[in-house]
Amino acid sequence: LKYALVSSISRSPAIYSMSGQNSVKAPSSFSTAIFDLDGTLIDYEMISHAAFVEVLAGLGCEEYPWEVHAGIVGTTPPHWSKIITEKMLVADKISAEEFSRRYFEVVAKKYEHIPPMTGAIELLVSLKERGVKMAIATSTPRA
């Protein structure tokens, strides 16, 4: 086994082999780890949700339900901004493009406050000590 994908399960990191099996592997059994960042190393969704709440509050919305948020996780900015502005009934006040621009302004100020997931630091230190190469994989267009 040459590499592993590190992803989140039950809000804590798990390591899966890329050998066609979803079995957890010990760090000593691979040379490279590829991380799915959110939910593995950091809890970005909490910060993301808070940024949406802030932008929507500026548009007169008093809440942003987690049900709406769950429906946009993993989608692209053009897609989620359209969904949120329509579901939160603010499409007549702001374009989807302007909504996503404001969101990214707000979330950029919150980046330094994103806490690591439980065990993430220890996992990274352990992998580094073992000489495992590490990378982050993302589907975000901002990468």
Phi and psi in radians as a Rosetta constraint file:
Dihedral C 1 N 2 CA 2 C 2 CIRCULARHARMONIC -1.728 0.35
Dihedral N 2 CA 2 C 2 N 3 CIRCULARHARMONIC -0.537 0.35
Dihedral C 2 N 3 CA 3 C 3 CIRCULARHARMONIC -2.577 0.35
Dihedral N 3 CA 3 C 3 N 4 CIRCULARHARMONIC 2.893 0.35
Dihedral C 3 N 4 CA 4 C 4 CIRCULARHARMONIC -2.438 0.35
Dihedral N 4 CA 4 C 4 N 5 CIRCULARHARMONIC 2.636 0.35
Dihedral C 4 N 5 CA 5 C 5 CIRCULARHARMONIC -1.728 0.35
Dihedral N 5 CA 5 C 5 N 6 CIRCULARHARMONIC 2.244 0.35
Dihedral C 5 N 6 CA 6 C 6 CIRCULARHARMONIC -1.842 0.35
Dihedral N 6 CA 6 C 6 N 7 CIRCULARHARMONIC 2.049 0.35
Dihedral C 6 N 7 CA 7 C 7 CIRCULARHARMONIC -2.322 0.35
Dihedral N 7 CA 7 C 7 N 8 CIRCULARHARMONIC 3.044 0.35
Dihedral C 7 N 8 CA 8 C 8 CIRCULARHARMONIC -1.756 0.35
Dihedral N 8 CA 8 C 8 N 9 CIRCULARHARMONIC 2.465 0.35
Dihedral C 8 N 9 CA 9 C 9 CIRCULARHARMONIC -2.501 0.35
Dihedral N 9 CA 9 C 9 N 10 CIRCULARHARMONIC 2.231 0.35
Dihedral C 9 N 10 CA 10 C 10 CIRCULARHARMONIC 0.944 0.35
Dihedral N 10 CA 10 C 10 N 11 CIRCULARHARMONIC 0.674 0.35
Dihedral C 10 N 11 CA 11 C 11 CIRCULARHARMONIC 1.114 0.35
Dihedral N 11 CA 11 C 11 N 12 CIRCULARHARMONIC 0.349 0.35
Dihedral C 11 N 12 CA 12 C 12 CIRCULARHARMONIC -2.430 0.35
Dihedral N 12 CA 12 C 12 N 13 CIRCULARHARMONIC 2.606 0.35
Dihedral C 12 N 13 CA 13 C 13 CIRCULARHARMONIC -1.138 0.35
Dihedral N 13 CA 13 C 13 N 14 CIRCULARHARMONIC 2.496 0.35
Dihedral C 13 N 14 CA 14 C 14 CIRCULARHARMONIC -2.385 0.35
Dihedral N 14 CA 14 C 14 N 15 CIRCULARHARMONIC 2.625 0.35
Dihedral C 14 N 15 CA 15 C 15 CIRCULARHARMONIC -1.946 0.35
Dihedral N 15 CA 15 C 15 N 16 CIRCULARHARMONIC 2.189 0.35
Dihedral C 15 N 16 CA 16 C 16 CIRCULARHARMONIC -2.064 0.35
Dihedral N 16 CA 16 C 16 N 17 CIRCULARHARMONIC 2.382 0.35
Dihedral C 16 N 17 CA 17 C 17 CIRCULARHARMONIC -1.291 0.35
Dihedral N 17 CA 17 C 17 N 18 CIRCULARHARMONIC 2.697 0.35
Dihedral C 17 N 18 CA 18 C 18 CIRCULARHARMONIC -1.768 0.35
Dihedral N 18 CA 18 C 18 N 19 CIRCULARHARMONIC 0.475 0.35
Dihedral C 18 N 19 CA 19 C 19 CIRCULARHARMONIC -1.636 0.35
Dihedral N 19 CA 19 C 19 N 20 CIRCULARHARMONIC 0.300 0.35
Dihedral C 19 N 20 CA 20 C 20 CIRCULARHARMONIC 1.612 0.35
Dihedral N 20 CA 20 C 20 N 21 CIRCULARHARMONIC -0.010 0.35
Dihedral C 20 N 21 CA 21 C 21 CIRCULARHARMONIC -2.067 0.35
Dihedral N 21 CA 21 C 21 N 22 CIRCULARHARMONIC 2.638 0.35
Dihedral C 21 N 22 CA 22 C 22 CIRCULARHARMONIC -1.736 0.35
Dihedral N 22 CA 22 C 22 N 23 CIRCULARHARMONIC 0.820 0.35
Dihedral C 22 N 23 CA 23 C 23 CIRCULARHARMONIC -1.698 0.35
Dihedral N 23 CA 23 C 23 N 24 CIRCULARHARMONIC 2.484 0.35
Dihedral C 23 N 24 CA 24 C 24 CIRCULARHARMONIC -1.263 0.35
Dihedral N 24 CA 24 C 24 N 25 CIRCULARHARMONIC 2.341 0.35
Dihedral C 24 N 25 CA 25 C 25 CIRCULARHARMONIC -2.042 0.35
Dihedral N 25 CA 25 C 25 N 26 CIRCULARHARMONIC 2.586 0.35
Dihedral C 25 N 26 CA 26 C 26 CIRCULARHARMONIC -1.289 0.35
Dihedral N 26 CA 26 C 26 N 27 CIRCULARHARMONIC 2.525 0.35
Dihedral C 26 N 27 CA 27 C 27 CIRCULARHARMONIC -0.976 0.35
Dihedral N 27 CA 27 C 27 N 28 CIRCULARHARMONIC -0.423 0.35
Dihedral C 27 N 28 CA 28 C 28 CIRCULARHARMONIC -1.309 0.35
Dihedral N 28 CA 28 C 28 N 29 CIRCULARHARMONIC -0.162 0.35
Dihedral C 28 N 29 CA 29 C 29 CIRCULARHARMONIC -1.668 0.35
Dihedral N 29 CA 29 C 29 N 30 CIRCULARHARMONIC 0.103 0.35
Dihedral C 29 N 30 CA 30 C 30 CIRCULARHARMONIC -2.548 0.35
Dihedral N 30 CA 30 C 30 N 31 CIRCULARHARMONIC 2.822 0.35
Dihedral C 30 N 31 CA 31 C 31 CIRCULARHARMONIC -1.849 0.35
Dihedral N 31 CA 31 C 31 N 32 CIRCULARHARMONIC -0.266 0.35
Dihedral C 31 N 32 CA 32 C 32 CIRCULARHARMONIC -2.417 0.35
Dihedral N 32 CA 32 C 32 N 33 CIRCULARHARMONIC 2.418 0.35
Dihedral C 32 N 33 CA 33 C 33 CIRCULARHARMONIC -2.081 0.35
Dihedral N 33 CA 33 C 33 N 34 CIRCULARHARMONIC 2.267 0.35
Dihedral C 33 N 34 CA 34 C 34 CIRCULARHARMONIC -1.939 0.35
Dihedral N 34 CA 34 C 34 N 35 CIRCULARHARMONIC 2.095 0.35
Dihedral C 34 N 35 CA 35 C 35 CIRCULARHARMONIC -1.715 0.35
Dihedral N 35 CA 35 C 35 N 36 CIRCULARHARMONIC 2.413 0.35
Dihedral C 35 N 36 CA 36 C 36 CIRCULARHARMONIC -1.528 0.35
Dihedral N 36 CA 36 C 36 N 37 CIRCULARHARMONIC 1.948 0.35
Dihedral C 36 N 37 CA 37 C 37 CIRCULARHARMONIC -1.023 0.35
Dihedral N 37 CA 37 C 37 N 38 CIRCULARHARMONIC -0.997 0.35
Dihedral C 37 N 38 CA 38 C 38 CIRCULARHARMONIC -1.302 0.35
Dihedral N 38 CA 38 C 38 N 39 CIRCULARHARMONIC 2.310 0.35
Dihedral C 38 N 39 CA 39 C 39 CIRCULARHARMONIC 1.455 0.35
Dihedral N 39 CA 39 C 39 N 40 CIRCULARHARMONIC -0.085 0.35
Dihedral C 39 N 40 CA 40 C 40 CIRCULARHARMONIC -2.000 0.35
Dihedral N 40 CA 40 C 40 N 41 CIRCULARHARMONIC -0.967 0.35
Dihedral C 40 N 41 CA 41 C 41 CIRCULARHARMONIC -1.778 0.35
Dihedral N 41 CA 41 C 41 N 42 CIRCULARHARMONIC -0.637 0.35
Dihedral C 41 N 42 CA 42 C 42 CIRCULARHARMONIC -2.362 0.35
Dihedral N 42 CA 42 C 42 N 43 CIRCULARHARMONIC 2.823 0.35
Dihedral C 42 N 43 CA 43 C 43 CIRCULARHARMONIC -1.813 0.35
Dihedral N 43 CA 43 C 43 N 44 CIRCULARHARMONIC 1.360 0.35
Dihedral C 43 N 44 CA 44 C 44 CIRCULARHARMONIC -1.205 0.35
Dihedral N 44 CA 44 C 44 N 45 CIRCULARHARMONIC -0.547 0.35
Dihedral C 44 N 45 CA 45 C 45 CIRCULARHARMONIC -1.098 0.35
Dihedral N 45 CA 45 C 45 N 46 CIRCULARHARMONIC -0.571 0.35
Dihedral C 45 N 46 CA 46 C 46 CIRCULARHARMONIC -1.134 0.35
Dihedral N 46 CA 46 C 46 N 47 CIRCULARHARMONIC -0.771 0.35
Dihedral C 46 N 47 CA 47 C 47 CIRCULARHARMONIC -1.174 0.35
Dihedral N 47 CA 47 C 47 N 48 CIRCULARHARMONIC -0.731 0.35
Dihedral C 47 N 48 CA 48 C 48 CIRCULARHARMONIC -1.055 0.35
Dihedral N 48 CA 48 C 48 N 49 CIRCULARHARMONIC -0.806 0.35
Dihedral C 48 N 49 CA 49 C 49 CIRCULARHARMONIC -1.052 0.35
Dihedral N 49 CA 49 C 49 N 50 CIRCULARHARMONIC -0.788 0.35
Dihedral C 49 N 50 CA 50 C 50 CIRCULARHARMONIC -1.070 0.35
Dihedral N 50 CA 50 C 50 N 51 CIRCULARHARMONIC -0.649 0.35
Dihedral C 50 N 51 CA 51 C 51 CIRCULARHARMONIC -1.175 0.35
Dihedral N 51 CA 51 C 51 N 52 CIRCULARHARMONIC -0.720 0.35
Dihedral C 51 N 52 CA 52 C 52 CIRCULARHARMONIC -1.097 0.35
Dihedral N 52 CA 52 C 52 N 53 CIRCULARHARMONIC -0.732 0.35
Dihedral C 52 N 53 CA 53 C 53 CIRCULARHARMONIC -1.013 0.35
Dihedral N 53 CA 53 C 53 N 54 CIRCULARHARMONIC -0.777 0.35
Dihedral C 53 N 54 CA 54 C 54 CIRCULARHARMONIC -1.117 0.35
Dihedral N 54 CA 54 C 54 N 55 CIRCULARHARMONIC -0.793 0.35
Dihedral C 54 N 55 CA 55 C 55 CIRCULARHARMONIC -1.131 0.35
Dihedral N 55 CA 55 C 55 N 56 CIRCULARHARMONIC -0.781 0.35
Dihedral C 55 N 56 CA 56 C 56 CIRCULARHARMONIC -1.152 0.35
Dihedral N 56 CA 56 C 56 N 57 CIRCULARHARMONIC -0.611 0.35
Dihedral C 56 N 57 CA 57 C 57 CIRCULARHARMONIC -1.061 0.35
Dihedral N 57 CA 57 C 57 N 58 CIRCULARHARMONIC -0.668 0.35
Dihedral C 57 N 58 CA 58 C 58 CIRCULARHARMONIC -1.151 0.35
Dihedral N 58 CA 58 C 58 N 59 CIRCULARHARMONIC -0.256 0.35
Dihedral C 58 N 59 CA 59 C 59 CIRCULARHARMONIC -1.835 0.35
Dihedral N 59 CA 59 C 59 N 60 CIRCULARHARMONIC 0.134 0.35
Dihedral C 59 N 60 CA 60 C 60 CIRCULARHARMONIC 1.632 0.35
Dihedral N 60 CA 60 C 60 N 61 CIRCULARHARMONIC 0.104 0.35
Dihedral C 60 N 61 CA 61 C 61 CIRCULARHARMONIC -1.491 0.35
Dihedral N 61 CA 61 C 61 N 62 CIRCULARHARMONIC 2.362 0.35
Dihedral C 61 N 62 CA 62 C 62 CIRCULARHARMONIC -1.582 0.35
Dihedral N 62 CA 62 C 62 N 63 CIRCULARHARMONIC -0.279 0.35
Dihedral C 62 N 63 CA 63 C 63 CIRCULARHARMONIC -2.634 0.35
Dihedral N 63 CA 63 C 63 N 64 CIRCULARHARMONIC 2.846 0.35
Dihedral C 63 N 64 CA 64 C 64 CIRCULARHARMONIC -2.418 0.35
Dihedral N 64 CA 64 C 64 N 65 CIRCULARHARMONIC 1.726 0.35
Dihedral C 64 N 65 CA 65 C 65 CIRCULARHARMONIC -1.113 0.35
Dihedral N 65 CA 65 C 65 N 66 CIRCULARHARMONIC 2.502 0.35
Dihedral C 65 N 66 CA 66 C 66 CIRCULARHARMONIC -1.080 0.35
Dihedral N 66 CA 66 C 66 N 67 CIRCULARHARMONIC -0.456 0.35
Dihedral C 66 N 67 CA 67 C 67 CIRCULARHARMONIC -1.103 0.35
Dihedral N 67 CA 67 C 67 N 68 CIRCULARHARMONIC -0.688 0.35
Dihedral C 67 N 68 CA 68 C 68 CIRCULARHARMONIC -1.184 0.35
Dihedral N 68 CA 68 C 68 N 69 CIRCULARHARMONIC -0.787 0.35
Dihedral C 68 N 69 CA 69 C 69 CIRCULARHARMONIC -1.041 0.35
Dihedral N 69 CA 69 C 69 N 70 CIRCULARHARMONIC -0.773 0.35
Dihedral C 69 N 70 CA 70 C 70 CIRCULARHARMONIC -1.046 0.35
Dihedral N 70 CA 70 C 70 N 71 CIRCULARHARMONIC -0.524 0.35
Dihedral C 70 N 71 CA 71 C 71 CIRCULARHARMONIC -1.329 0.35
Dihedral N 71 CA 71 C 71 N 72 CIRCULARHARMONIC -0.205 0.35
Dihedral C 71 N 72 CA 72 C 72 CIRCULARHARMONIC -1.953 0.35
Dihedral N 72 CA 72 C 72 N 73 CIRCULARHARMONIC -0.130 0.35
Dihedral C 72 N 73 CA 73 C 73 CIRCULARHARMONIC -1.032 0.35
Dihedral N 73 CA 73 C 73 N 74 CIRCULARHARMONIC 2.258 0.35
Dihedral C 73 N 74 CA 74 C 74 CIRCULARHARMONIC 1.502 0.35
Dihedral N 74 CA 74 C 74 N 75 CIRCULARHARMONIC 0.035 0.35
Dihedral C 74 N 75 CA 75 C 75 CIRCULARHARMONIC -1.721 0.35
Dihedral N 75 CA 75 C 75 N 76 CIRCULARHARMONIC 2.974 0.35
Dihedral C 75 N 76 CA 76 C 76 CIRCULARHARMONIC -1.453 0.35
Dihedral N 76 CA 76 C 76 N 77 CIRCULARHARMONIC 2.724 0.35
Dihedral C 76 N 77 CA 77 C 77 CIRCULARHARMONIC -0.928 0.35
Dihedral N 77 CA 77 C 77 N 78 CIRCULARHARMONIC -0.768 0.35
Dihedral C 77 N 78 CA 78 C 78 CIRCULARHARMONIC -1.056 0.35
Dihedral N 78 CA 78 C 78 N 79 CIRCULARHARMONIC -0.629 0.35
Dihedral C 78 N 79 CA 79 C 79 CIRCULARHARMONIC -1.249 0.35
Dihedral N 79 CA 79 C 79 N 80 CIRCULARHARMONIC -0.928 0.35
Dihedral C 79 N 80 CA 80 C 80 CIRCULARHARMONIC -1.201 0.35
Dihedral N 80 CA 80 C 80 N 81 CIRCULARHARMONIC -0.578 0.35
Dihedral C 80 N 81 CA 81 C 81 CIRCULARHARMONIC -1.166 0.35
Dihedral N 81 CA 81 C 81 N 82 CIRCULARHARMONIC -0.629 0.35
Dihedral C 81 N 82 CA 82 C 82 CIRCULARHARMONIC -1.169 0.35
Dihedral N 82 CA 82 C 82 N 83 CIRCULARHARMONIC -0.800 0.35
Dihedral C 82 N 83 CA 83 C 83 CIRCULARHARMONIC -1.061 0.35
Dihedral N 83 CA 83 C 83 N 84 CIRCULARHARMONIC -0.849 0.35
Dihedral C 83 N 84 CA 84 C 84 CIRCULARHARMONIC -1.137 0.35
Dihedral N 84 CA 84 C 84 N 85 CIRCULARHARMONIC -0.809 0.35
Dihedral C 84 N 85 CA 85 C 85 CIRCULARHARMONIC -1.097 0.35
Dihedral N 85 CA 85 C 85 N 86 CIRCULARHARMONIC -0.602 0.35
Dihedral C 85 N 86 CA 86 C 86 CIRCULARHARMONIC -1.312 0.35
Dihedral N 86 CA 86 C 86 N 87 CIRCULARHARMONIC -0.846 0.35
Dihedral C 86 N 87 CA 87 C 87 CIRCULARHARMONIC -1.170 0.35
Dihedral N 87 CA 87 C 87 N 88 CIRCULARHARMONIC -0.544 0.35
Dihedral C 87 N 88 CA 88 C 88 CIRCULARHARMONIC -1.620 0.35
Dihedral N 88 CA 88 C 88 N 89 CIRCULARHARMONIC 0.115 0.35
Dihedral C 88 N 89 CA 89 C 89 CIRCULARHARMONIC 1.024 0.35
Dihedral N 89 CA 89 C 89 N 90 CIRCULARHARMONIC 0.726 0.35
Dihedral C 89 N 90 CA 90 C 90 CIRCULARHARMONIC -2.098 0.35
Dihedral N 90 CA 90 C 90 N 91 CIRCULARHARMONIC 0.140 0.35
Dihedral C 90 N 91 CA 91 C 91 CIRCULARHARMONIC -1.076 0.35
Dihedral N 91 CA 91 C 91 N 92 CIRCULARHARMONIC -0.409 0.35
Dihedral C 91 N 92 CA 92 C 92 CIRCULARHARMONIC -1.432 0.35
Dihedral N 92 CA 92 C 92 N 93 CIRCULARHARMONIC -0.193 0.35
Dihedral C 92 N 93 CA 93 C 93 CIRCULARHARMONIC -1.787 0.35
Dihedral N 93 CA 93 C 93 N 94 CIRCULARHARMONIC -0.430 0.35
Dihedral C 93 N 94 CA 94 C 94 CIRCULARHARMONIC -2.683 0.35
Dihedral N 94 CA 94 C 94 N 95 CIRCULARHARMONIC 2.480 0.35
Dihedral C 94 N 95 CA 95 C 95 CIRCULARHARMONIC -1.326 0.35
Dihedral N 95 CA 95 C 95 N 96 CIRCULARHARMONIC 2.753 0.35
Dihedral C 95 N 96 CA 96 C 96 CIRCULARHARMONIC -1.042 0.35
Dihedral N 96 CA 96 C 96 N 97 CIRCULARHARMONIC -0.677 0.35
Dihedral C 96 N 97 CA 97 C 97 CIRCULARHARMONIC -1.121 0.35
Dihedral N 97 CA 97 C 97 N 98 CIRCULARHARMONIC -0.788 0.35
Dihedral C 97 N 98 CA 98 C 98 CIRCULARHARMONIC -1.174 0.35
Dihedral N 98 CA 98 C 98 N 99 CIRCULARHARMONIC -0.628 0.35
Dihedral C 98 N 99 CA 99 C 99 CIRCULARHARMONIC -1.061 0.35
Dihedral N 99 CA 99 C 99 N 100 CIRCULARHARMONIC -0.837 0.35
Dihedral C 99 N 100 CA 100 C 100 CIRCULARHARMONIC -1.163 0.35
Dihedral N 100 CA 100 C 100 N 101 CIRCULARHARMONIC -0.607 0.35
Dihedral C 100 N 101 CA 101 C 101 CIRCULARHARMONIC -1.084 0.35
Dihedral N 101 CA 101 C 101 N 102 CIRCULARHARMONIC -0.799 0.35
Dihedral C 101 N 102 CA 102 C 102 CIRCULARHARMONIC -1.121 0.35
Dihedral N 102 CA 102 C 102 N 103 CIRCULARHARMONIC -0.706 0.35
Dihedral C 102 N 103 CA 103 C 103 CIRCULARHARMONIC -1.007 0.35
Dihedral N 103 CA 103 C 103 N 104 CIRCULARHARMONIC -0.855 0.35
Dihedral C 103 N 104 CA 104 C 104 CIRCULARHARMONIC -1.154 0.35
Dihedral N 104 CA 104 C 104 N 105 CIRCULARHARMONIC -0.543 0.35
Dihedral C 104 N 105 CA 105 C 105 CIRCULARHARMONIC -1.094 0.35
Dihedral N 105 CA 105 C 105 N 106 CIRCULARHARMONIC -0.827 0.35
Dihedral C 105 N 106 CA 106 C 106 CIRCULARHARMONIC -1.175 0.35
Dihedral N 106 CA 106 C 106 N 107 CIRCULARHARMONIC -0.827 0.35
Dihedral C 106 N 107 CA 107 C 107 CIRCULARHARMONIC -1.171 0.35
Dihedral N 107 CA 107 C 107 N 108 CIRCULARHARMONIC -0.532 0.35
Dihedral C 107 N 108 CA 108 C 108 CIRCULARHARMONIC -1.064 0.35
Dihedral N 108 CA 108 C 108 N 109 CIRCULARHARMONIC -0.583 0.35
Dihedral C 108 N 109 CA 109 C 109 CIRCULARHARMONIC -1.293 0.35
Dihedral N 109 CA 109 C 109 N 110 CIRCULARHARMONIC -0.281 0.35
Dihedral C 109 N 110 CA 110 C 110 CIRCULARHARMONIC -1.720 0.35
Dihedral N 110 CA 110 C 110 N 111 CIRCULARHARMONIC -0.190 0.35
Dihedral C 110 N 111 CA 111 C 111 CIRCULARHARMONIC -0.901 0.35
Dihedral N 111 CA 111 C 111 N 112 CIRCULARHARMONIC -0.785 0.35
Dihedral C 111 N 112 CA 112 C 112 CIRCULARHARMONIC -1.207 0.35
Dihedral N 112 CA 112 C 112 N 113 CIRCULARHARMONIC -0.157 0.35
Dihedral C 112 N 113 CA 113 C 113 CIRCULARHARMONIC -1.820 0.35
Dihedral N 113 CA 113 C 113 N 114 CIRCULARHARMONIC 0.153 0.35
Dihedral C 113 N 114 CA 114 C 114 CIRCULARHARMONIC -1.380 0.35
Dihedral N 114 CA 114 C 114 N 115 CIRCULARHARMONIC 2.035 0.35
Dihedral C 114 N 115 CA 115 C 115 CIRCULARHARMONIC -1.360 0.35
Dihedral N 115 CA 115 C 115 N 116 CIRCULARHARMONIC 2.635 0.35
Dihedral C 115 N 116 CA 116 C 116 CIRCULARHARMONIC -1.228 0.35
Dihedral N 116 CA 116 C 116 N 117 CIRCULARHARMONIC 2.672 0.35
Dihedral C 116 N 117 CA 117 C 117 CIRCULARHARMONIC -1.202 0.35
Dihedral N 117 CA 117 C 117 N 118 CIRCULARHARMONIC 2.682 0.35
Dihedral C 117 N 118 CA 118 C 118 CIRCULARHARMONIC -0.988 0.35
Dihedral N 118 CA 118 C 118 N 119 CIRCULARHARMONIC 2.198 0.35
Dihedral C 118 N 119 CA 119 C 119 CIRCULARHARMONIC 1.511 0.35
Dihedral N 119 CA 119 C 119 N 120 CIRCULARHARMONIC -0.144 0.35
Dihedral C 119 N 120 CA 120 C 120 CIRCULARHARMONIC -1.130 0.35
Dihedral N 120 CA 120 C 120 N 121 CIRCULARHARMONIC -0.799 0.35
Dihedral C 120 N 121 CA 121 C 121 CIRCULARHARMONIC -1.086 0.35
Dihedral N 121 CA 121 C 121 N 122 CIRCULARHARMONIC -0.798 0.35
Dihedral C 121 N 122 CA 122 C 122 CIRCULARHARMONIC -1.078 0.35
Dihedral N 122 CA 122 C 122 N 123 CIRCULARHARMONIC -0.695 0.35
Dihedral C 122 N 123 CA 123 C 123 CIRCULARHARMONIC -1.110 0.35
Dihedral N 123 CA 123 C 123 N 124 CIRCULARHARMONIC -0.806 0.35
Dihedral C 123 N 124 CA 124 C 124 CIRCULARHARMONIC -1.084 0.35
Dihedral N 124 CA 124 C 124 N 125 CIRCULARHARMONIC -0.743 0.35
Dihedral C 124 N 125 CA 125 C 125 CIRCULARHARMONIC -1.094 0.35
Dihedral N 125 CA 125 C 125 N 126 CIRCULARHARMONIC -0.773 0.35
Dihedral C 125 N 126 CA 126 C 126 CIRCULARHARMONIC -1.089 0.35
Dihedral N 126 CA 126 C 126 N 127 CIRCULARHARMONIC -0.763 0.35
Dihedral C 126 N 127 CA 127 C 127 CIRCULARHARMONIC -1.135 0.35
Dihedral N 127 CA 127 C 127 N 128 CIRCULARHARMONIC -0.731 0.35
Dihedral C 127 N 128 CA 128 C 128 CIRCULARHARMONIC -1.084 0.35
Dihedral N 128 CA 128 C 128 N 129 CIRCULARHARMONIC -0.777 0.35
Dihedral C 128 N 129 CA 129 C 129 CIRCULARHARMONIC -1.069 0.35
Dihedral N 129 CA 129 C 129 N 130 CIRCULARHARMONIC -0.508 0.35
Dihedral C 129 N 130 CA 130 C 130 CIRCULARHARMONIC -1.534 0.35
Dihedral N 130 CA 130 C 130 N 131 CIRCULARHARMONIC -0.038 0.35
Dihedral C 130 N 131 CA 131 C 131 CIRCULARHARMONIC 1.350 0.35
Dihedral N 131 CA 131 C 131 N 132 CIRCULARHARMONIC 0.331 0.35
Dihedral C 131 N 132 CA 132 C 132 CIRCULARHARMONIC -1.319 0.35
Dihedral N 132 CA 132 C 132 N 133 CIRCULARHARMONIC 2.237 0.35
Dihedral C 132 N 133 CA 133 C 133 CIRCULARHARMONIC -1.293 0.35
Dihedral N 133 CA 133 C 133 N 134 CIRCULARHARMONIC 2.551 0.35
Dihedral C 133 N 134 CA 134 C 134 CIRCULARHARMONIC -2.279 0.35
Dihedral N 134 CA 134 C 134 N 135 CIRCULARHARMONIC 2.552 0.35
Dihedral C 134 N 135 CA 135 C 135 CIRCULARHARMONIC -2.562 0.35
Dihedral N 135 CA 135 C 135 N 136 CIRCULARHARMONIC 2.825 0.35
Dihedral C 135 N 136 CA 136 C 136 CIRCULARHARMONIC -2.028 0.35
Dihedral N 136 CA 136 C 136 N 137 CIRCULARHARMONIC 2.299 0.35
Dihedral C 136 N 137 CA 137 C 137 CIRCULARHARMONIC -1.848 0.35
Dihedral N 137 CA 137 C 137 N 138 CIRCULARHARMONIC 2.434 0.35
Dihedral C 137 N 138 CA 138 C 138 CIRCULARHARMONIC -2.602 0.35
Dihedral N 138 CA 138 C 138 N 139 CIRCULARHARMONIC 2.683 0.35
Dihedral C 138 N 139 CA 139 C 139 CIRCULARHARMONIC -1.784 0.35
Dihedral N 139 CA 139 C 139 N 140 CIRCULARHARMONIC 0.019 0.35
Dihedral C 139 N 140 CA 140 C 140 CIRCULARHARMONIC -1.181 0.35
Dihedral N 140 CA 140 C 140 N 141 CIRCULARHARMONIC 2.430 0.35
Dihedral C 140 N 141 CA 141 C 141 CIRCULARHARMONIC -1.296 0.35
Dihedral N 141 CA 141 C 141 N 142 CIRCULARHARMONIC -0.153 0.35
Dihedral C 141 N 142 CA 142 C 142 CIRCULARHARMONIC -1.521 0.35
Dihedral N 142 CA 142 C 142 N 143 CIRCULARHARMONIC -0.079 0.35
